Amino acid sequence: MKKLLLFCLISANILAQGVKTPAPSPGQSIKQDFSLSSVEVKYSRPVIKGRKIFGDVVPYGKLWRTGANAPTIITFGEDVKIAGQPLKAGTYQLMTIPSQFSWEIIFNKGTNGVFNYNPAEDVLKVKLATTTLAQSVESFSIQFANVIANKMDLVISWEKVAVSVPIETEIDSKIAASIEKAMAADTRPYFESASYYFETGRDLKKALEWVGKAVEANPSAYWILHLQAKIQAKLGDKAGAKASAEKSITLAKEGKNEDYVTLNLKLIQSL
């Protein structure tokens, strides 16, 4: 009798405290630095568990929350283009209408999810083809791929189906304006500006002028001399590029940075 009472007390205590168990569709938040800001997605990850997903658990031609539990939310830190269509910075519900060979991707400014969906709150809809995967994806997944300065893909995948949503933003004019403003200040970002001009194929003579000023301000910085060598090589000044690279090697050795020694040696070999 005493054991029974003790068991009941323990059971009641556990129930009162609540029991935490793993979520069947665990949540995930992913954030990708992109362009001059970031893109963040919050969603839940249902699992196949032996079921047929598309055309069954997720019916074709029906609005889907694109995950499980709460609405899937995506936040853009700046204006972007989705598959070539403009979308303002902000937070949206991400919903989809899957079909066998394509999905409709919906960005909706509401907060009610698919059960109280209001099409008047749709901001953008794009239709994209699906890809058939060789390997099955057990847990529903939303990830970023092919990330470069101004472009990347948002890849939605589950079972053997994937959809890539291309995201693009315009940064050249923003950075050019930022550089112009910074160059009018007392402390000028010569190295950063020269690096951006070199990487984006802009005015290389201006980039060379700026990197020269950066070298003057910090003559022991082997990474700046390496950039100077690359710009000189691009402009066809092989002798100047070799001299800058050799200086960079000497300083990199002093700084115990073998990576820059290797980079400069490769540059010299390419001249």
ChimeraX commands (.cxc) that place a marker at each C-alpha (Angstrom):
marker #1 position 0.00,0.00,0.00 radius 0.5
marker #1 position 2.81,2.39,0.95 radius 0.5
marker #1 position 4.61,1.56,-2.32 radius 0.5
marker #1 position 1.41,2.26,-4.28 radius 0.5
marker #1 position 0.97,5.64,-2.55 radius 0.5
marker #1 position 4.61,6.51,-3.21 radius 0.5
marker #1 position 4.22,5.59,-6.91 radius 0.5
marker #1 position 1.09,7.74,-7.18 radius 0.5
marker #1 position 2.85,10.68,-5.55 radius 0.5
marker #1 position 5.84,10.37,-7.87 radius 0.5
marker #1 position 3.57,10.06,-10.94 radius 0.5
marker #1 position 1.53,13.08,-9.87 radius 0.5
marker #1 position 4.72,15.07,-9.33 radius 0.5
marker #1 position 6.01,14.20,-12.82 radius 0.5
marker #1 position 2.69,15.18,-14.41 radius 0.5
marker #1 position 2.62,18.42,-12.45 radius 0.5
marker #1 position 6.12,19.30,-13.58 radius 0.5
marker #1 position 5.50,18.29,-17.20 radius 0.5
marker #1 position 7.56,15.83,-19.26 radius 0.5
marker #1 position 9.74,17.09,-22.09 radius 0.5
marker #1 position 10.08,14.78,-25.08 radius 0.5
marker #1 position 11.77,15.29,-28.48 radius 0.5
marker #1 position 9.64,17.16,-31.01 radius 0.5
marker #1 position 8.50,14.92,-33.91 radius 0.5
marker #1 position 9.20,17.82,-36.31 radius 0.5
marker #1 position 12.05,19.75,-34.66 radius 0.5
marker #1 position 12.49,23.42,-35.43 radius 0.5
marker #1 position 15.50,24.91,-37.14 radius 0.5
marker #1 position 16.69,28.48,-37.69 radius 0.5
marker #1 position 19.25,29.19,-40.39 radius 0.5
marker #1 position 20.83,32.56,-41.10 radius 0.5
marker #1 position 23.00,33.34,-44.10 radius 0.5
marker #1 position 25.09,36.49,-44.43 radius 0.5
marker #1 position 24.26,37.76,-47.90 radius 0.5
marker #1 position 25.18,40.90,-49.80 radius 0.5
marker #1 position 25.21,43.73,-47.23 radius 0.5
marker #1 position 22.84,42.07,-44.74 radius 0.5
marker #1 position 21.45,38.53,-44.24 radius 0.5
marker #1 position 18.57,36.16,-44.94 radius 0.5
marker #1 position 17.07,34.09,-42.12 radius 0.5
marker #1 position 14.60,31.17,-42.21 radius 0.5
marker #1 position 12.72,29.63,-39.28 radius 0.5
marker #1 position 10.90,26.36,-39.99 radius 0.5
marker #1 position 10.09,22.88,-38.70 radius 0.5
marker #1 position 11.49,19.63,-40.10 radius 0.5
marker #1 position 9.02,16.74,-40.46 radius 0.5
marker #1 position 10.45,13.27,-41.17 radius 0.5
marker #1 position 9.40,10.75,-43.84 radius 0.5
marker #1 position 9.12,7.76,-41.48 radius 0.5
marker #1 position 8.35,5.34,-44.30 radius 0.5
marker #1 position 5.51,7.42,-45.77 radius 0.5
marker #1 position 4.91,8.58,-49.33 radius 0.5
marker #1 position 5.21,12.36,-49.10 radius 0.5
marker #1 position 4.44,14.28,-52.27 radius 0.5
marker #1 position 1.10,13.43,-53.80 radius 0.5
marker #1 position 0.00,11.86,-50.50 radius 0.5
marker #1 position 1.04,13.37,-47.13 radius 0.5
marker #1 position 1.60,16.63,-49.03 radius 0.5
marker #1 position -1.14,16.66,-51.70 radius 0.5
marker #1 position -0.48,18.09,-55.14 radius 0.5
marker #1 position -2.24,21.35,-55.94 radius 0.5
marker #1 position -2.87,22.25,-52.27 radius 0.5
marker #1 position -1.39,25.08,-50.21 radius 0.5
marker #1 position 1.35,23.74,-47.91 radius 0.5
marker #1 position 2.98,25.43,-44.93 radius 0.5
marker #1 position 6.33,24.15,-46.25 radius 0.5
marker #1 position 7.29,22.34,-43.09 radius 0.5
marker #1 position 5.25,21.53,-39.99 radius 0.5
marker #1 position 3.89,23.13,-36.84 radius 0.5
marker #1 position 4.08,26.96,-36.99 radius 0.5
marker #1 position 4.29,28.84,-40.31 radius 0.5
marker #1 position 7.67,28.89,-42.06 radius 0.5
marker #1 position 9.08,32.41,-41.79 radius 0.5
marker #1 position 11.74,34.06,-43.97 radius 0.5
marker #1 position 13.35,37.46,-43.33 radius 0.5
marker #1 position 15.30,39.48,-45.90 radius 0.5
marker #1 position 17.59,42.20,-44.60 radius 0.5
marker #1 position 17.45,44.14,-47.88 radius 0.5
marker #1 position 15.51,44.29,-51.14 radius 0.5
marker #1 position 16.04,41.22,-53.33 radius 0.5
marker #1 position 14.83,39.59,-56.52 radius 0.5
marker #1 position 13.28,36.12,-56.36 radius 0.5
marker #1 position 13.61,34.34,-59.73 radius 0.5
marker #1 position 13.95,37.80,-61.25 radius 0.5
marker #1 position 10.91,39.30,-59.47 radius 0.5
marker #1 position 11.41,42.15,-56.94 radius 0.5
marker #1 position 10.69,41.60,-53.25 radius 0.5
marker #1 position 11.12,44.26,-50.57 radius 0.5
marker #1 position 13.16,43.73,-47.41 radius 0.5
marker #1 position 11.04,42.36,-44.58 radius 0.5
marker #1 position 9.57,39.24,-42.99 radius 0.5
marker #1 position 7.22,36.90,-44.86 radius 0.5
marker #1 position 5.46,33.59,-44.48 radius 0.5
marker #1 position 6.93,31.12,-46.97 radius 0.5
marker #1 position 4.26,28.83,-48.40 radius 0.5
marker #1 position 4.16,26.57,-51.42 radius 0.5
marker #1 position 1.76,24.73,-53.72 radius 0.5
marker #1 position 3.61,21.59,-54.87 radius 0.5
marker #1 position 2.74,19.75,-58.08 radius 0.5
marker #1 position 4.53,16.85,-59.71 radius 0.5
marker #1 position 6.92,18.83,-61.90 radius 0.5
marker #1 position 6.84,22.36,-60.43 radius 0.5
marker #1 position 6.08,24.28,-57.25 radius 0.5
marker #1 position 4.47,27.66,-56.74 radius 0.5
marker #1 position 6.51,29.58,-54.15 radius 0.5
marker #1 position 4.50,32.15,-52.19 radius 0.5
marker #1 position 5.76,35.02,-50.02 radius 0.5
marker #1 position 2.89,36.23,-47.86 radius 0.5
marker #1 position 2.97,39.17,-45.42 radius 0.5
marker #1 position 0.36,37.68,-43.07 radius 0.5
marker #1 position 0.91,35.78,-39.82 radius 0.5
marker #1 position -1.99,33.30,-39.83 radius 0.5
marker #1 position -0.44,30.36,-41.64 radius 0.5
marker #1 position -2.18,28.13,-44.17 radius 0.5
marker #1 position -5.27,27.51,-42.01 radius 0.5
marker #1 position -6.29,31.18,-42.15 radius 0.5
marker #1 position -4.61,31.97,-45.43 radius 0.5
marker #1 position -5.51,35.29,-47.02 radius 0.5
marker #1 position -4.43,35.48,-50.68 radius 0.5
marker #1 position -4.82,39.27,-50.54 radius 0.5
marker #1 position -1.70,39.26,-48.36 radius 0.5
marker #1 position 0.43,37.55,-51.00 radius 0.5
marker #1 position 3.34,39.77,-51.96 radius 0.5
marker #1 position 5.02,37.55,-54.54 radius 0.5
marker #1 position 4.38,34.24,-56.30 radius 0.5
marker #1 position 6.84,32.43,-58.57 radius 0.5
marker #1 position 6.59,29.04,-60.25 radius 0.5
marker #1 position 9.75,26.91,-60.34 radius 0.5
marker #1 position 10.57,23.49,-61.75 radius 0.5
marker #1 position 11.42,20.62,-59.44 radius 0.5
marker #1 position 14.54,18.44,-59.54 radius 0.5
marker #1 position 14.51,14.70,-58.86 radius 0.5
marker #1 position 17.18,13.66,-56.37 radius 0.5
marker #1 position 19.19,10.46,-56.54 radius 0.5
marker #1 position 19.12,10.05,-52.75 radius 0.5
marker #1 position 16.05,10.47,-50.57 radius 0.5
marker #1 position 16.10,13.29,-47.98 radius 0.5
marker #1 position 14.61,11.88,-44.77 radius 0.5
marker #1 position 14.15,15.16,-42.85 radius 0.5
marker #1 position 12.52,18.09,-44.64 radius 0.5
marker #1 position 15.25,20.63,-45.36 radius 0.5
marker #1 position 15.61,24.30,-46.28 radius 0.5
marker #1 position 19.21,25.37,-46.88 radius 0.5
marker #1 position 21.24,28.03,-48.69 radius 0.5
marker #1 position 23.53,27.03,-51.58 radius 0.5
marker #1 position 25.79,28.57,-54.24 radius 0.5
marker #1 position 26.32,31.69,-52.11 radius 0.5
marker #1 position 28.29,34.51,-53.72 radius 0.5
marker #1 position 28.30,38.26,-53.11 radius 0.5
marker #1 position 24.99,39.05,-54.79 radius 0.5
marker #1 position 23.40,35.70,-55.64 radius 0.5
marker #1 position 22.44,32.46,-53.91 radius 0.5
marker #1 position 19.82,29.70,-53.95 radius 0.5
marker #1 position 17.32,28.75,-51.28 radius 0.5
marker #1 position 17.03,24.98,-51.69 radius 0.5
marker #1 position 13.90,23.20,-50.41 radius 0.5
marker #1 position 14.21,19.40,-50.39 radius 0.5
marker #1 position 12.36,16.37,-49.05 radius 0.5
marker #1 position 11.90,12.80,-50.17 radius 0.5
marker #1 position 13.46,12.79,-53.67 radius 0.5
marker #1 position 12.26,16.26,-54.64 radius 0.5
marker #1 position 14.17,19.55,-54.56 radius 0.5
marker #1 position 13.30,23.08,-55.61 radius 0.5
marker #1 position 15.94,25.83,-55.91 radius 0.5
marker #1 position 14.70,29.38,-55.37 radius 0.5
marker #1 position 17.17,31.88,-56.90 radius 0.5
marker #1 position 17.79,35.01,-54.80 radius 0.5
marker #1 position 19.64,38.02,-56.16 radius 0.5
marker #1 position 20.34,41.56,-55.01 radius 0.5
marker #1 position 21.99,44.64,-56.50 radius 0.5
marker #1 position 25.05,45.76,-54.54 radius 0.5
marker #1 position 27.41,47.49,-56.95 radius 0.5
marker #1 position 25.70,50.88,-56.83 radius 0.5
marker #1 position 25.36,50.67,-53.03 radius 0.5
marker #1 position 29.03,49.86,-52.50 radius 0.5
marker #1 position 30.20,52.40,-55.09 radius 0.5
marker #1 position 28.19,55.10,-53.28 radius 0.5
marker #1 position 29.58,53.91,-49.94 radius 0.5
marker #1 position 33.15,54.07,-51.24 radius 0.5
marker #1 position 32.60,57.56,-52.67 radius 0.5
marker #1 position 31.27,58.75,-49.32 radius 0.5
marker #1 position 34.09,57.07,-47.37 radius 0.5
marker #1 position 36.75,58.60,-49.60 radius 0.5
marker #1 position 35.50,62.05,-48.66 radius 0.5
marker #1 position 36.15,61.35,-44.95 radius 0.5
marker #1 position 39.38,61.81,-43.03 radius 0.5
marker #1 position 40.04,58.07,-42.60 radius 0.5
marker #1 position 39.81,56.49,-46.03 radius 0.5
marker #1 position 39.37,52.72,-46.62 radius 0.5
marker #1 position 41.95,52.47,-49.38 radius 0.5
marker #1 position 42.60,48.72,-49.04 radius 0.5
marker #1 position 38.92,47.70,-48.87 radius 0.5
marker #1 position 38.02,49.94,-51.81 radius 0.5
marker #1 position 40.93,48.71,-53.93 radius 0.5
marker #1 position 40.03,45.11,-53.11 radius 0.5
marker #1 position 36.40,45.61,-54.13 radius 0.5
marker #1 position 37.37,47.33,-57.39 radius 0.5
marker #1 position 39.79,44.49,-58.20 radius 0.5
marker #1 position 37.36,41.67,-57.35 radius 0.5
marker #1 position 34.52,43.21,-59.37 radius 0.5
marker #1 position 36.61,44.22,-62.39 radius 0.5
marker #1 position 36.06,47.95,-62.01 radius 0.5
marker #1 position 38.60,50.74,-62.64 radius 0.5
marker #1 position 41.93,48.93,-62.03 radius 0.5
marker #1 position 44.00,52.10,-62.35 radius 0.5
marker #1 position 41.97,53.65,-59.54 radius 0.5
marker #1 position 42.36,50.40,-57.56 radius 0.5
marker #1 position 46.15,50.59,-58.05 radius 0.5
marker #1 position 46.19,54.18,-56.83 radius 0.5
marker #1 position 44.23,53.26,-53.71 radius 0.5
marker #1 position 46.27,50.15,-52.89 radius 0.5
marker #1 position 49.43,52.24,-53.26 radius 0.5
marker #1 position 48.12,54.64,-50.62 radius 0.5
marker #1 position 47.24,51.65,-48.41 radius 0.5
marker #1 position 50.82,50.37,-48.73 radius 0.5
marker #1 position 52.16,53.81,-47.79 radius 0.5
marker #1 position 49.98,53.82,-44.67 radius 0.5
marker #1 position 50.92,50.25,-43.67 radius 0.5
marker #1 position 54.14,49.20,-45.45 radius 0.5
marker #1 position 54.57,45.98,-43.42 radius 0.5
marker #1 position 51.13,44.58,-44.38 radius 0.5
marker #1 position 51.98,41.66,-46.68 radius 0.5
marker #1 position 48.30,41.13,-47.57 radius 0.5
marker #1 position 48.10,44.66,-48.98 radius 0.5
marker #1 position 51.26,44.14,-51.01 radius 0.5
marker #1 position 49.79,40.90,-52.34 radius 0.5
marker #1 position 46.71,42.78,-53.54 radius 0.5
marker #1 position 49.00,45.38,-55.16 radius 0.5
marker #1 position 50.82,42.57,-56.96 radius 0.5
marker #1 position 47.55,41.11,-58.25 radius 0.5
marker #1 position 46.35,44.48,-59.54 radius 0.5
marker #1 position 49.70,45.15,-61.24 radius 0.5
marker #1 position 49.59,41.70,-62.86 radius 0.5
marker #1 position 46.07,42.34,-64.12 radius 0.5
marker #1 position 47.21,45.64,-65.62 radius 0.5
marker #1 position 50.10,43.88,-67.40 radius 0.5
marker #1 position 52.88,45.28,-65.21 radius 0.5
marker #1 position 54.76,42.00,-64.69 radius 0.5
marker #1 position 57.91,43.59,-63.26 radius 0.5
marker #1 position 55.93,45.63,-60.75 radius 0.5
marker #1 position 53.81,42.62,-59.80 radius 0.5
marker #1 position 56.91,40.48,-59.20 radius 0.5
marker #1 position 58.56,43.17,-57.05 radius 0.5
marker #1 position 55.41,43.61,-54.93 radius 0.5
marker #1 position 54.98,39.85,-54.56 radius 0.5
marker #1 position 58.59,39.39,-53.47 radius 0.5
marker #1 position 58.19,42.10,-50.81 radius 0.5
marker #1 position 54.99,40.41,-49.67 radius 0.5
marker #1 position 56.81,37.06,-49.38 radius 0.5
marker #1 position 59.54,38.56,-47.19 radius 0.5
marker #1 position 57.00,40.18,-44.86 radius 0.5
marker #1 position 54.75,37.09,-44.81 radius 0.5
marker #1 position 57.72,34.96,-43.72 radius 0.5
marker #1 position 58.45,37.42,-40.93 radius 0.5
marker #1 position 54.77,37.20,-39.93 radius 0.5
marker #1 position 54.90,33.38,-40.13 radius 0.5
marker #1 position 52.05,33.28,-42.66 radius 0.5
marker #1 position 52.89,30.52,-45.12 radius 0.5
marker #1 position 49.54,30.90,-46.91 radius 0.5
marker #1 position 50.57,34.29,-48.29 radius 0.5
marker #1 position 54.03,32.97,-49.15 radius 0.5
marker #1 position 52.35,30.31,-51.30 radius 0.5
marker #1 position 49.89,32.78,-52.85 radius 0.5
marker #1 position 52.71,35.10,-53.88 radius 0.5
marker #1 position 54.84,32.29,-55.28 radius 0.5
marker #1 position 51.92,31.13,-57.42 radius 0.5
marker #1 position 51.39,34.70,-58.63 radius 0.5
marker #1 position 55.03,35.02,-59.63 radius 0.5
marker #1 position 54.90,31.69,-61.47 radius 0.5
marker #1 position 51.86,32.90,-63.43 radius 0.5
marker #1 position 53.57,36.04,-64.73 radius 0.5
marker link #1:1,2 radius 0.2
marker link #1:2,3 radius 0.2
marker link #1:3,4 radius 0.2
marker link #1:4,5 radius 0.2
marker link #1:5,6 radius 0.2
marker link #1:6,7 radius 0.2
marker link #1:7,8 radius 0.2
marker link #1:8,9 radius 0.2
marker link #1:9,10 radius 0.2
marker link #1:10,11 radius 0.2
marker link #1:11,12 radius 0.2
marker link #1:12,13 radius 0.2
marker link #1:13,14 radius 0.2
marker link #1:14,15 radius 0.2
marker link #1:15,16 radius 0.2
marker link #1:16,17 radius 0.2
marker link #1:17,18 radius 0.2
marker link #1:18,19 radius 0.2
marker link #1:19,20 radius 0.2
marker link #1:20,21 radius 0.2
marker link #1:21,22 radius 0.2
marker link #1:22,23 radius 0.2
marker link #1:23,24 radius 0.2
marker link #1:24,25 radius 0.2
marker link #1:25,26 radius 0.2
marker link #1:26,27 radius 0.2
marker link #1:27,28 radius 0.2
marker link #1:28,29 radius 0.2
marker link #1:29,30 radius 0.2
marker link #1:30,31 radius 0.2
marker link #1:31,32 radius 0.2
marker link #1:32,33 radius 0.2
marker link #1:33,34 radius 0.2
marker link #1:34,35 radius 0.2
marker link #1:35,36 radius 0.2
marker link #1:36,37 radius 0.2
marker link #1:37,38 radius 0.2
marker link #1:38,39 radius 0.2
marker link #1:39,40 radius 0.2
marker link #1:40,41 radius 0.2
marker link #1:41,42 radius 0.2
marker link #1:42,43 radius 0.2
marker link #1:43,44 radius 0.2
marker link #1:44,45 radius 0.2
marker link #1:45,46 radius 0.2
marker link #1:46,47 radius 0.2
marker link #1:47,48 radius 0.2
marker link #1:48,49 radius 0.2
marker link #1:49,50 radius 0.2
marker link #1:50,51 radius 0.2
marker link #1:51,52 radius 0.2
marker link #1:52,53 radius 0.2
marker link #1:53,54 radius 0.2
marker link #1:54,55 radius 0.2
marker link #1:55,56 radius 0.2
marker link #1:56,57 radius 0.2
marker link #1:57,58 radius 0.2
marker link #1:58,59 radius 0.2
marker link #1:59,60 radius 0.2
marker link #1:60,61 radius 0.2
marker link #1:61,62 radius 0.2
marker link #1:62,63 radius 0.2
marker link #1:63,64 radius 0.2
marker link #1:64,65 radius 0.2
marker link #1:65,66 radius 0.2
marker link #1:66,67 radius 0.2
marker link #1:67,68 radius 0.2
marker link #1:68,69 radius 0.2
marker link #1:69,70 radius 0.2
marker link #1:70,71 radius 0.2
marker link #1:71,72 radius 0.2
marker link #1:72,73 radius 0.2
marker link #1:73,74 radius 0.2
marker link #1:74,75 radius 0.2
marker link #1:75,76 radius 0.2
marker link #1:76,77 radius 0.2
marker link #1:77,78 radius 0.2
marker link #1:78,79 radius 0.2
marker link #1:79,80 radius 0.2
marker link #1:80,81 radius 0.2
marker link #1:81,82 radius 0.2
marker link #1:82,83 radius 0.2
marker link #1:83,84 radius 0.2
marker link #1:84,85 radius 0.2
marker link #1:85,86 radius 0.2
marker link #1:86,87 radius 0.2
marker link #1:87,88 radius 0.2
marker link #1:88,89 radius 0.2
marker link #1:89,90 radius 0.2
marker link #1:90,91 radius 0.2
marker link #1:91,92 radius 0.2
marker link #1:92,93 radius 0.2
marker link #1:93,94 radius 0.2
marker link #1:94,95 radius 0.2
marker link #1:95,96 radius 0.2
marker link #1:96,97 radius 0.2
marker link #1:97,98 radius 0.2
marker link #1:98,99 radius 0.2
marker link #1:99,100 radius 0.2
marker link #1:100,101 radius 0.2
marker link #1:101,102 radius 0.2
marker link #1:102,103 radius 0.2
marker link #1:103,104 radius 0.2
marker link #1:104,105 radius 0.2
marker link #1:105,106 radius 0.2
marker link #1:106,107 radius 0.2
marker link #1:107,108 radius 0.2
marker link #1:108,109 radius 0.2
marker link #1:109,110 radius 0.2
marker link #1:110,111 radius 0.2
marker link #1:111,112 radius 0.2
marker link #1:112,113 radius 0.2
marker link #1:113,114 radius 0.2
marker link #1:114,115 radius 0.2
marker link #1:115,116 radius 0.2
marker link #1:116,117 radius 0.2
marker link #1:117,118 radius 0.2
marker link #1:118,119 radius 0.2
marker link #1:119,120 radius 0.2
marker link #1:120,121 radius 0.2
marker link #1:121,122 radius 0.2
marker link #1:122,123 radius 0.2
marker link #1:123,124 radius 0.2
marker link #1:124,125 radius 0.2
marker link #1:125,126 radius 0.2
marker link #1:126,127 radius 0.2
marker link #1:127,128 radius 0.2
marker link #1:128,129 radius 0.2
marker link #1:129,130 radius 0.2
marker link #1:130,131 radius 0.2
marker link #1:131,132 radius 0.2
marker link #1:132,133 radius 0.2
marker link #1:133,134 radius 0.2
marker link #1:134,135 radius 0.2
marker link #1:135,136 radius 0.2
marker link #1:136,137 radius 0.2
marker link #1:137,138 radius 0.2
marker link #1:138,139 radius 0.2
marker link #1:139,140 radius 0.2
marker link #1:140,141 radius 0.2
marker link #1:141,142 radius 0.2
marker link #1:142,143 radius 0.2
marker link #1:143,144 radius 0.2
marker link #1:144,145 radius 0.2
marker link #1:145,146 radius 0.2
marker link #1:146,147 radius 0.2
marker link #1:147,148 radius 0.2
marker link #1:148,149 radius 0.2
marker link #1:149,150 radius 0.2
marker link #1:150,151 radius 0.2
marker link #1:151,152 radius 0.2
marker link #1:152,153 radius 0.2
marker link #1:153,154 radius 0.2
marker link #1:154,155 radius 0.2
marker link #1:155,156 radius 0.2
marker link #1:156,157 radius 0.2
marker link #1:157,158 radius 0.2
marker link #1:158,159 radius 0.2
marker link #1:159,160 radius 0.2
marker link #1:160,161 radius 0.2
marker link #1:161,162 radius 0.2
marker link #1:162,163 radius 0.2
marker link #1:163,164 radius 0.2
marker link #1:164,165 radius 0.2
marker link #1:165,166 radius 0.2
marker link #1:166,167 radius 0.2
marker link #1:167,168 radius 0.2
marker link #1:168,169 radius 0.2
marker link #1:169,170 radius 0.2
marker link #1:170,171 radius 0.2
marker link #1:171,172 radius 0.2
marker link #1:172,173 radius 0.2
marker link #1:173,174 radius 0.2
marker link #1:174,175 radius 0.2
marker link #1:175,176 radius 0.2
marker link #1:176,177 radius 0.2
marker link #1:177,178 radius 0.2
marker link #1:178,179 radius 0.2
marker link #1:179,180 radius 0.2
marker link #1:180,181 radius 0.2
marker link #1:181,182 radius 0.2
marker link #1:182,183 radius 0.2
marker link #1:183,184 radius 0.2
marker link #1:184,185 radius 0.2
marker link #1:185,186 radius 0.2
marker link #1:186,187 radius 0.2
marker link #1:187,188 radius 0.2
marker link #1:188,189 radius 0.2
marker link #1:189,190 radius 0.2
marker link #1:190,191 radius 0.2
marker link #1:191,192 radius 0.2
marker link #1:192,193 radius 0.2
marker link #1:193,194 radius 0.2
marker link #1:194,195 radius 0.2
marker link #1:195,196 radius 0.2
marker link #1:196,197 radius 0.2
marker link #1:197,198 radius 0.2
marker link #1:198,199 radius 0.2
marker link #1:199,200 radius 0.2
marker link #1:200,201 radius 0.2
marker link #1:201,202 radius 0.2
marker link #1:202,203 radius 0.2
marker link #1:203,204 radius 0.2
marker link #1:204,205 radius 0.2
marker link #1:205,206 radius 0.2
marker link #1:206,207 radius 0.2
marker link #1:207,208 radius 0.2
marker link #1:208,209 radius 0.2
marker link #1:209,210 radius 0.2
marker link #1:210,211 radius 0.2
marker link #1:211,212 radius 0.2
marker link #1:212,213 radius 0.2
marker link #1:213,214 radius 0.2
marker link #1:214,215 radius 0.2
marker link #1:215,216 radius 0.2
marker link #1:216,217 radius 0.2
marker link #1:217,218 radius 0.2
marker link #1:218,219 radius 0.2
marker link #1:219,220 radius 0.2
marker link #1:220,221 radius 0.2
marker link #1:221,222 radius 0.2
marker link #1:222,223 radius 0.2
marker link #1:223,224 radius 0.2
marker link #1:224,225 radius 0.2
marker link #1:225,226 radius 0.2
marker link #1:226,227 radius 0.2
marker link #1:227,228 radius 0.2
marker link #1:228,229 radius 0.2
marker link #1:229,230 radius 0.2
marker link #1:230,231 radius 0.2
marker link #1:231,232 radius 0.2
marker link #1:232,233 radius 0.2
marker link #1:233,234 radius 0.2
marker link #1:234,235 radius 0.2
marker link #1:235,236 radius 0.2
marker link #1:236,237 radius 0.2
marker link #1:237,238 radius 0.2
marker link #1:238,239 radius 0.2
marker link #1:239,240 radius 0.2
marker link #1:240,241 radius 0.2
marker link #1:241,242 radius 0.2
marker link #1:242,243 radius 0.2
marker link #1:243,244 radius 0.2
marker link #1:244,245 radius 0.2
marker link #1:245,246 radius 0.2
marker link #1:246,247 radius 0.2
marker link #1:247,248 radius 0.2
marker link #1:248,249 radius 0.2
marker link #1:249,250 radius 0.2
marker link #1:250,251 radius 0.2
marker link #1:251,252 radius 0.2
marker link #1:252,253 radius 0.2
marker link #1:253,254 radius 0.2
marker link #1:254,255 radius 0.2
marker link #1:255,256 radius 0.2
marker link #1:256,257 radius 0.2
marker link #1:257,258 radius 0.2
marker link #1:258,259 radius 0.2
marker link #1:259,260 radius 0.2
marker link #1:260,261 radius 0.2
marker link #1:261,262 radius 0.2
marker link #1:262,263 radius 0.2
marker link #1:263,264 radius 0.2
marker link #1:264,265 radius 0.2
marker link #1:265,266 radius 0.2
marker link #1:266,267 radius 0.2
marker link #1:267,268 radius 0.2
marker link #1:268,269 radius 0.2
marker link #1:269,270 radius 0.2
marker link #1:270,271 radius 0.2
view
